[in-house]
């Protein structure tokens, strides 16, 4: 179990997704790291701003992570090669809220 995606460096780049239909908010107080795959071992490609909204394209199983929204092995794909742990996203569900990723 890991919470490695918590509170990242102040100097890291941040990107905030616009809220819209099918959008979910990242738990307040977290600048979430976006990774290339569904594990904290995968490289970080960018970082979301505190309070960011994301659109989940699909979801896949990966490393089990604990965060403010629970403990889960679900990872949310928010763009090509961009994954965040669902443990940090307020989806209102403990299960999948989007289709499974095909690869």
Secondary structure, 3 states (H helix, E strand, C coil): CCCCCCCCCCCCCCECCCCCCCEEEECCCCCCEEECCCCCCCCEEEEECCCCEEECCEEEEEEEEEECCEEEEEEEEEECCEEEEHHHEECCCCCCCCCECCC
